């Protein structure tokens, strides 16, 4: 399994991870699966908005 550094931009962060699938049946190579997720960043209140 390997993952990259989060990439921030436009109020969101994107992270990717890759997982090598082990070969359990001879001659069947299932390769690598890569997934990417994008989530919004939490809003940080301005100093004027803090109670």
Secondary structure, DSSP 8 states (H G I E B T S, - for coil): -EE---EEETTEEEEEEEEE----STT----EEEEEEEEE------GGG--
